[in-house]
Amino acid sequence: MLEVAVGTGLTFVEILEANPSGCNEGVDLTAAMLSRAERKAARTGNQHYRLRVGDAYELNFPGDSFDVVVNNYMFDVLPERDFPTVLNEFKRVLQPGGRLALVNMTQGARWYNGIWDRLYRMNPALLGGCRGVSLAPLLQQAGFRQTTREYCSQFTFPSEVVLGIAT
């Protein structure tokens, strides 16, 4: 399994617990985030992992390396013009039949979710530069099959969970 943009390691710890004897890799742009993730990962007792600096635009792994790639809340800060590049890179490192799981801030489905769009339009820095995106159609364009999208809202914050299978 590969998690791209590990951040502080919250999801990576869950990956280690779900895949205790498998190969688990995590990358992030910053060593400071990886240091925090490393402390959390070490507390699990699982030694089947490696965390390192890496860039979603150019993952330092051979093609067809992973069964699963996971990414949380990264696309909502990337320029939209870069979405196909990153999705193609995710597909490159996935084995055929490998699964991609993405979680992103998305456009709200209810009137009260609109507060997040308004805050972003007022001052993107208030949301750390995050804005709502919708990736399911782009996964299909990148050649993923059986794509699904689930919408959820937590405390009015709209998110999407998008799944796809590499061809």
Contacts in CASP RR format, 6 or more apart in sequence:
PFRMAT RR
TARGET T0000
AUTHOR 0000-0000-0000
METHOD contacts of the structure
MODEL  1
MLEVAVGTGLTFVEILEANPSGCNEGVDLTAAMLSRAERKAARTGNQHYR
LRVGDAYELNFPGDSFDVVVNNYMFDVLPERDFPTVLNEFKRVLQPGGRL
ALVNMTQGARWYNGIWDRLYRMNPALLGGCRGVSLAPLLQQAGFRQTTRE
YCSQFTFPSEVVLGIAT
1 15 0 8 1.000
1 19 0 8 1.000
1 22 0 8 1.000
1 23 0 8 1.000
1 24 0 8 1.000
1 25 0 8 1.000
1 66 0 8 1.000
1 67 0 8 1.000
1 68 0 8 1.000
1 69 0 8 1.000
1 70 0 8 1.000
2 25 0 8 1.000
2 26 0 8 1.000
2 27 0 8 1.000
2 59 0 8 1.000
2 61 0 8 1.000
2 65 0 8 1.000
2 66 0 8 1.000
2 68 0 8 1.000
2 69 0 8 1.000
2 70 0 8 1.000
2 93 0 8 1.000
3 11 0 8 1.000
3 12 0 8 1.000
3 15 0 8 1.000
3 24 0 8 1.000
3 25 0 8 1.000
3 26 0 8 1.000
3 27 0 8 1.000
3 69 0 8 1.000
3 70 0 8 1.000
3 71 0 8 1.000
3 72 0 8 1.000
4 26 0 8 1.000
4 27 0 8 1.000
4 56 0 8 1.000
4 59 0 8 1.000
4 69 0 8 1.000
4 70 0 8 1.000
4 71 0 8 1.000
4 74 0 8 1.000
4 90 0 8 1.000
5 27 0 8 1.000
5 28 0 8 1.000
5 29 0 8 1.000
5 56 0 8 1.000
5 71 0 8 1.000
5 72 0 8 1.000
5 73 0 8 1.000
5 74 0 8 1.000
6 12 0 8 1.000
6 26 0 8 1.000
6 27 0 8 1.000
6 28 0 8 1.000
6 33 0 8 1.000
6 34 0 8 1.000
6 37 0 8 1.000
6 51 0 8 1.000
7 28 0 8 1.000
7 30 0 8 1.000
7 33 0 8 1.000
7 34 0 8 1.000
7 36 0 8 1.000
7 37 0 8 1.000
8 33 0 8 1.000
8 36 0 8 1.000
8 37 0 8 1.000
8 40 0 8 1.000
9 33 0 8 1.000
9 36 0 8 1.000
9 37 0 8 1.000
9 40 0 8 1.000
9 41 0 8 1.000
10 40 0 8 1.000
11 70 0 8 1.000
11 72 0 8 1.000
12 24 0 8 1.000
12 26 0 8 1.000
12 37 0 8 1.000
12 40 0 8 1.000
12 41 0 8 1.000
12 49 0 8 1.000
12 51 0 8 1.000
13 40 0 8 1.000
13 41 0 8 1.000
13 43 0 8 1.000
13 44 0 8 1.000
15 24 0 8 1.000
15 70 0 8 1.000
16 24 0 8 1.000
16 41 0 8 1.000
16 44 0 8 1.000
16 46 0 8 1.000
16 48 0 8 1.000
16 49 0 8 1.000
17 44 0 8 1.000
17 46 0 8 1.000
19 48 0 8 1.000
20 46 0 8 1.000
20 48 0 8 1.000
21 48 0 8 1.000
22 48 0 8 1.000
23 48 0 8 1.000
24 46 0 8 1.000
24 48 0 8 1.000
24 49 0 8 1.000
24 50 0 8 1.000
25 49 0 8 1.000
25 50 0 8 1.000
25 51 0 8 1.000
25 52 0 8 1.000
25 61 0 8 1.000
25 66 0 8 1.000
26 37 0 8 1.000
26 49 0 8 1.000
26 50 0 8 1.000
26 51 0 8 1.000
26 52 0 8 1.000
27 51 0 8 1.000
27 52 0 8 1.000
27 53 0 8 1.000
27 54 0 8 1.000
27 55 0 8 1.000
27 56 0 8 1.000
27 59 0 8 1.000
27 60 0 8 1.000
28 34 0 8 1.000
28 37 0 8 1.000
28 51 0 8 1.000
28 53 0 8 1.000
28 54 0 8 1.000
29 53 0 8 1.000
29 54 0 8 1.000
29 55 0 8 1.000
30 53 0 8 1.000
31 53 0 8 1.000
34 51 0 8 1.000
34 52 0 8 1.000
34 53 0 8 1.000
37 51 0 8 1.000
38 51 0 8 1.000
41 49 0 8 1.000
41 51 0 8 1.000
52 60 0 8 1.000
54 60 0 8 1.000
56 71 0 8 1.000
56 74 0 8 1.000
56 86 0 8 1.000
56 89 0 8 1.000
56 90 0 8 1.000
57 82 0 8 1.000
57 85 0 8 1.000
57 86 0 8 1.000
57 89 0 8 1.000
58 89 0 8 1.000
59 89 0 8 1.000
59 90 0 8 1.000
59 92 0 8 1.000
59 93 0 8 1.000
61 93 0 8 1.000
62 93 0 8 1.000
63 92 0 8 1.000
63 93 0 8 1.000
64 93 0 8 1.000
64 94 0 8 1.000
64 95 0 8 1.000
64 96 0 8 1.000
65 93 0 8 1.000
65 94 0 8 1.000
65 95 0 8 1.000
66 93 0 8 1.000
66 94 0 8 1.000
66 95 0 8 1.000
66 98 0 8 1.000
67 94 0 8 1.000
67 95 0 8 1.000
67 98 0 8 1.000
67 99 0 8 1.000
68 94 0 8 1.000
68 98 0 8 1.000
68 99 0 8 1.000
68 100 0 8 1.000
68 101 0 8 1.000
69 90 0 8 1.000
69 93 0 8 1.000
69 94 0 8 1.000
69 98 0 8 1.000
69 99 0 8 1.000
69 100 0 8 1.000
69 101 0 8 1.000
70 100 0 8 1.000
70 101 0 8 1.000
70 102 0 8 1.000
71 90 0 8 1.000
71 100 0 8 1.000
71 101 0 8 1.000
71 102 0 8 1.000
71 103 0 8 1.000
72 102 0 8 1.000
72 103 0 8 1.000
72 104 0 8 1.000
73 103 0 8 1.000
73 104 0 8 1.000
73 105 0 8 1.000
73 130 0 8 1.000
74 104 0 8 1.000
75 83 0 8 1.000
75 86 0 8 1.000
75 102 0 8 1.000
75 104 0 8 1.000
75 133 0 8 1.000
75 135 0 8 1.000
76 104 0 8 1.000
76 105 0 8 1.000
76 106 0 8 1.000
76 129 0 8 1.000
76 130 0 8 1.000
76 131 0 8 1.000
76 132 0 8 1.000
76 133 0 8 1.000
77 128 0 8 1.000
77 129 0 8 1.000
77 130 0 8 1.000
78 86 0 8 1.000
80 133 0 8 1.000
83 133 0 8 1.000
83 135 0 8 1.000
83 138 0 8 1.000
84 138 0 8 1.000
84 141 0 8 1.000
84 142 0 8 1.000
87 135 0 8 1.000
87 138 0 8 1.000
87 139 0 8 1.000
87 142 0 8 1.000
87 144 0 8 1.000
88 142 0 8 1.000
90 100 0 8 1.000
91 100 0 8 1.000
91 142 0 8 1.000
91 143 0 8 1.000
91 144 0 8 1.000
91 166 0 8 1.000
91 167 0 8 1.000
94 100 0 8 1.000
94 166 0 8 1.000
95 166 0 8 1.000
96 166 0 8 1.000
96 167 0 8 1.000
97 165 0 8 1.000
97 166 0 8 1.000
97 167 0 8 1.000
98 165 0 8 1.000
98 166 0 8 1.000
99 163 0 8 1.000
99 164 0 8 1.000
99 165 0 8 1.000
99 166 0 8 1.000
100 139 0 8 1.000
100 144 0 8 1.000
100 162 0 8 1.000
100 163 0 8 1.000
100 164 0 8 1.000
100 165 0 8 1.000
100 166 0 8 1.000
101 161 0 8 1.000
101 162 0 8 1.000
101 163 0 8 1.000
101 164 0 8 1.000
102 135 0 8 1.000
102 139 0 8 1.000
102 160 0 8 1.000
102 161 0 8 1.000
102 162 0 8 1.000
102 163 0 8 1.000
103 159 0 8 1.000
103 160 0 8 1.000
103 161 0 8 1.000
103 162 0 8 1.000
104 132 0 8 1.000
104 133 0 8 1.000
104 135 0 8 1.000
104 159 0 8 1.000
104 160 0 8 1.000
104 162 0 8 1.000
105 116 0 8 1.000
105 127 0 8 1.000
105 130 0 8 1.000
105 131 0 8 1.000
105 132 0 8 1.000
105 133 0 8 1.000
105 157 0 8 1.000
105 158 0 8 1.000
105 159 0 8 1.000
106 132 0 8 1.000
106 133 0 8 1.000
106 134 0 8 1.000
106 151 0 8 1.000
106 158 0 8 1.000
106 159 0 8 1.000
106 160 0 8 1.000
107 113 0 8 1.000
107 117 0 8 1.000
107 132 0 8 1.000
107 133 0 8 1.000
107 134 0 8 1.000
107 158 0 8 1.000
108 114 0 8 1.000
108 116 0 8 1.000
108 117 0 8 1.000
108 132 0 8 1.000
108 151 0 8 1.000
108 153 0 8 1.000
108 158 0 8 1.000
109 151 0 8 1.000
109 153 0 8 1.000
109 158 0 8 1.000
110 153 0 8 1.000
112 156 0 8 1.000
113 153 0 8 1.000
113 156 0 8 1.000
113 157 0 8 1.000
113 158 0 8 1.000
114 158 0 8 1.000
115 156 0 8 1.000
116 127 0 8 1.000
116 132 0 8 1.000
116 156 0 8 1.000
116 157 0 8 1.000
116 158 0 8 1.000
117 131 0 8 1.000
117 132 0 8 1.000
119 126 0 8 1.000
119 127 0 8 1.000
120 126 0 8 1.000
120 127 0 8 1.000
120 129 0 8 1.000
120 130 0 8 1.000
120 131 0 8 1.000
120 132 0 8 1.000
124 130 0 8 1.000
124 131 0 8 1.000
132 158 0 8 1.000
133 160 0 8 1.000
134 149 0 8 1.000
134 160 0 8 1.000
135 149 0 8 1.000
135 160 0 8 1.000
135 162 0 8 1.000
136 147 0 8 1.000
136 148 0 8 1.000
136 149 0 8 1.000
136 160 0 8 1.000
136 162 0 8 1.000
139 147 0 8 1.000
139 162 0 8 1.000
139 164 0 8 1.000
140 147 0 8 1.000
143 166 0 8 1.000
143 167 0 8 1.000
144 164 0 8 1.000
144 165 0 8 1.000
144 166 0 8 1.000
144 167 0 8 1.000
145 164 0 8 1.000
145 165 0 8 1.000
145 167 0 8 1.000
146 163 0 8 1.000
146 164 0 8 1.000
146 165 0 8 1.000
147 162 0 8 1.000
147 163 0 8 1.000
147 164 0 8 1.000
147 165 0 8 1.000
148 162 0 8 1.000
148 163 0 8 1.000
148 164 0 8 1.000
149 160 0 8 1.000
149 161 0 8 1.000
149 162 0 8 1.000
149 163 0 8 1.000
150 160 0 8 1.000
150 161 0 8 1.000
151 158 0 8 1.000
151 159 0 8 1.000
151 160 0 8 1.000
152 158 0 8 1.000
152 159 0 8 1.000
152 160 0 8 1.000
152 161 0 8 1.000
153 159 0 8 1.000
END
